[in-house]
Structure formats: C-alpha cells, structure tokens
Amino acid sequence: MFVLRTGDLVRLRKRHPCGSDTWEVLRTGVDVRLKCCGCGRIILIPREKLLRSLKGGKPLGGAE
C-alpha cells in the first residue's frame, strides 16, 4: 500500500471525456478530491474506488 499526498499526480484506467487520464490530488481522506490535468474538472471519489482504478497501482509522483 502507498500513501496519497496532496499534489501527487495519479493516472486512472479510464480516460476523462476530455481525453486526459492524469489527475492531481487536491485533498485526501475517506474521499479524495481530484483535478483533471486536461480540462481542470474537479471530482470527489471514494478512496477505495480510486485505489482500484489506479493504472499501474501507484501514483506518478508530483509534489515533493
């Protein structure tokens, strides 16, 4: 298991309708707030659903 932090970039299995599959983590907790790196859309997704839908099973990195 890994730790999601604010500012991390994650890649999801399904693409957003704008064509991007990369998201920035804005808030963590039971629900995770994500911002699409393509169009800027912000979504709130349950943590368990996010962990299942990560491509490669790990975050890409981002803020250090």
KEKE-3310 file (N, C-alpha, C; in steps of 0.2 Angstrom, whole numbers, plus 5000, padded with zeros to 4 digits):
npx = (5004:5002:5005:4994:4997:4993:4994:5001:5002:4991:4987:4973:4963:4953:4949:4946:4932:4938:4949:4961:4970:4976:4977:4977:4980:4970:4964:4965:4958:4944:4936:4943:4948:4950:4958:4957:4970:4969:4957:4954:4943:4935:4933:4925:4930:4927:4940:4943:4937:4945:4958:4956:4955:4967:4980:4992:4993:5000:5004:5010:5019:5024:5021:5034)
npy = (4994:5011:5029:5042:5059:5077:5085:5075:5066:5056:5042:5036:5021:5023:5035:5052:5062:5073:5068:5066:5056:5059:5064:5077:5076:5084:5084:5073:5059:5050:5051:5057:5071:5076:5084:5086:5085:5089:5097:5103:5100:5096:5082:5072:5057:5041:5034:5020:5016:5024:5018:5006:5009:5015:5016:5005:5004:5013:5030:5043:5052:5069:5083:5086)
npz = (5000:4997:5000:4997:4993:4995:4980:4973:4957:4948:4938:4930:4925:4916:4904:4905:4898:4892:4887:4894:4906:4917:4934:4947:4964:4976:4989:5002:5011:5018:5006:4991:4983:4966:4953:4936:4924:4911:4908:4920:4927:4943:4954:4966:4974:4981:4992:4991:4979:4971:4973:4967:4954:4949:4937:4935:4948:4957:4962:4951:4956:4959:4969:4980)
capx = (5000:5006:5002:4992:4998:4991:4999:5003:4998:4989:4984:4967:4962:4948:4951:4941:4929:4942:4955:4966:4969:4981:4974:4981:4976:4969:4963:4964:4954:4940:4935:4949:4946:4955:4958:4959:4976:4967:4952:4953:4937:4936:4928:4926:4929:4929:4947:4943:4936:4951:4964:4955:4955:4973:4983:4999:4993:5003:5004:5016:5023:5021:5024:5039)
capy = (5000:5018:5035:5048:5066:5082:5087:5069:5065:5049:5040:5031:5017:5026:5042:5058:5063:5077:5064:5065:5051:5061:5069:5079:5075:5090:5083:5066:5057:5044:5053:5060:5076:5075:5089:5083:5089:5091:5102:5107:5097:5093:5077:5069:5050:5037:5032:5013:5016:5027:5013:5000:5012:5017:5012:5003:5003:5018:5037:5045:5057:5076:5087:5083)
capz = (5000:4997:5003:4993:4996:4991:4975:4969:4951:4948:4931:4931:4920:4911:4902:4906:4892:4888:4884:4899:4911:4923:4939:4953:4971:4979:4996:5004:5017:5016:4999:4988:4978:4961:4947:4929:4922:4905:4907:4926:4931:4950:4956:4973:4973:4987:4992:4989:4972:4967:4973:4962:4947:4948:4932:4937:4955:4961:4960:4947:4960:4959:4974:4985)
cpx = (5004:5002:5000:4993:4995:4996:5002:4999:4997:4986:4979:4966:4958:4950:4945:4938:4934:4948:4961:4965:4974:4977:4978:4977:4976:4968:4962:4960:4950:4938:4941:4946:4952:4953:4961:4964:4974:4963:4951:4947:4939:4931:4930:4925:4931:4936:4947:4942:4942:4957:4963:4956:4962:4977:4990:4999:4997:5003:5010:5021:5020:5025:5028:5040)
cpy = (5006:5023:5040:5054:5071:5084:5082:5069:5058:5048:5035:5027:5019:5033:5046:5059:5069:5074:5063:5060:5052:5066:5071:5078:5082:5090:5075:5065:5050:5045:5057:5065:5076:5081:5086:5088:5091:5097:5106:5105:5094:5088:5075:5061:5046:5034:5024:5012:5019:5022:5008:5003:5015:5013:5011:5002:5008:5025:5038:5050:5064:5080:5083:5087)
cpz = (5000:5000:4998:4997:4992:4986:4971:4962:4950:4941:4933:4925:4914:4910:4904:4899:4888:4885:4888:4904:4917:4927:4944:4959:4974:4987:4997:5010:5015:5008:4997:4982:4973:4956:4941:4926:4915:4904:4914:4930:4938:4951:4963:4972:4979:4986:4989:4982:4968:4967:4968:4955:4945:4942:4935:4945:4960:4958:4956:4951:4960:4964:4979:4991)
residu = (MET:PHE:VAL:LEU:ARG:THR:GLY:ASP:LEU:VAL:ARG:LEU:ARG:LYS:ARG:HIS:PRO:CYS:GLY:SER:ASP:THR:TRP:GLU:VAL:LEU:ARG:THR:GLY:VAL:ASP:VAL:ARG:LEU:LYS:CYS:CYS:GLY:CYS:GLY:ARG:ILE:ILE:LEU:ILE:PRO:ARG:GLU:LYS:LEU:LEU:ARG:SER:LEU:LYS:GLY:GLY:LYS:PRO:LEU:GLY:GLY:ALA:GLU)
# end
